[in-house]
């Protein structure tokens, strides 16, 4: 075996450990994101209050994403993720000790922020490992399988434990999951630090948004992320209205996550033949159609089918977005670029669940689905305009 081949295999092994570690951290957040709203609903809280609770999973990331991105640019990948583990375990443990609404809100802030900040460090690290557009699509496709697995594992385990032993048992398991992340992180090494680049006078992270291609990519990503938020928030509400058990609701959300994982298994194989803009535009059109049909489904089986279709569509987008983002931004600002993306989609995740909750009270669950479907369908036009993004060159 040549030295380069051995280094390549070692690098792939490290990425596998990094992805596995992130699965446990993300699963903690995903499980609490199912359990906390269900406990609030069973405690008599309104849909608007539950929307506020779900929004808090993203609030911390809005304010700490840029500092987290800059910290990752300086510190690498290990320290940010280890810090995230500490916050996630503390937040979940608080929910075990005092499972009341204010504490559930605190757990949402801590676990959501921990997962988001860890994801920024991981995505920056992965972007530095790849050296070509095809490698970027392939590596990000492989790494995106981890969150998809976590989005199945967390809700499924939480829903099952709620039915078997109650909410405290579910929160306790979620508190233990991130500890496995630390074991995986021991096998990961930081890459050599980049040579600091001179900063222009007055340069700020938001200057990146002046580049049209980057701005369009952020808007498209926001629309798609909002669809993910609609599904995560509305399915528990719809299931609660129809009298479905926590395990059935968790399984419907789990079917979405499994489909997202399956499509990400296929993406690395076809990475060289996929164009980012074409896949993103197609996904937005398919999503609009599925959202039109979803609330008309009569039972859990047909709801699960829609969940699978939506998972196949939305699950394929993140690797394409991350590939484009790393191609149109300079390497020494990748941490900032990833952080800006996190801020935009999580600012949406803060506002949209509260908006969904208020809209649901006015127009009903069906209206929320149809409204979001109309928005993402109309927004597909922007995705088609991303066709020339790579040819336009990089931002500075």
Secondary structure by P-SEA (a helix, b strand, c coil): ccaaaaaaaaaaaaaaaaaaaaaaaaaaaaaaaaaaaaaaaaacccaaaaaaaaaaacaaaaacaaaaaaaaacccccaaaaaaaaaaaaaaaaaaacccaaaaaaaaaaaaaaaaaaaaaaaaaaaaacccaaaaaaaaaaaaaaaaaaaaaaaaaaaaaaacccaaaaaaaaaacaaaaaaaaccccccccccccccccccccccccccaaaaaaaaaaaaaaaaaaaaacaaaaaaaaacccaaaaaaaaaaaaaaaaaaaaacccccccccaaaaaaaaaaaaaaaaacccccccaaaaaaaaaaaaaaaaacaaaaaaaaaaaccccaaaaaaaaaaaaaaaaaacaaaaaaaaaaaccaaaaaaaaaaaaaaaccccccccccccccccc
